[in-house]
């Protein structure tokens, strides 16, 4: 019987080694995947004359990106007021939408003169956190109150109502173009009663649940497989009592 067990355990040795390798790969991937997705200002490309939408988060359709870019380009030609929208998947650790937007604004427009006619709207698609910053020449039309409303209402309401990124940015571009063209502010979207207002932003712990799940699964597998593998190997290496 001992000899039979030895043969069975020996035939499973390669399978055990394969499972252990897979567990190691899963844990290693979980550990290093998140930092790779983080975006810092230094990772974004330099601004070009035809950059109006930089969709690093890949949440805007090509068609709508073209519509928004055309609207912003026409606005710049008619008024000299320029608007850019940037989406990112995840911010670097310790970074906030506000700090990231400020750093990017200063990177793309390093002087007060360059910043004067600029508006920059940024969203982190993991938390749906938004931020907007404007230059001095823009503020008489796009006041701080209106700019804040664009970020926290015009953009955020469609996101709270099903992550409708295309609608959010189309609505934001329409409102920004209207205000910066000197027209009346169309205002934020109307919020109906069935739109949940509270508790709709993703919390930090919620955004980490995917990684936490991967860790738990990996550790459970390891906790099951490693003791079994150790026992099997121990049994294989024991001298046969038949000898």
Buried (B, 14 or more C-beta within 10 A) or exposed (E): EEEEBBEEBEEBEEEBEEBBEEBEEBBEEBEEEBEEEBBBBEEBEEBEEEBBBBBBBEBBEEEBBEBBBEBBBEBBEEBEBBBBBBBBBBBBEEBEBBBBBBBBBBEBBEEEEBBBBBBBBBBBBBBBBBBBBBBEBBBEBBBEEBBEBBBBBBBBBBBBBEEBBBBBBBBBBBBBBBBBEEEEBEEBBEEEEEBEEEEEEBEEEEBEEEEEEBBEBBBEBBEEBBEEBEEBBEBBEEEEEEE
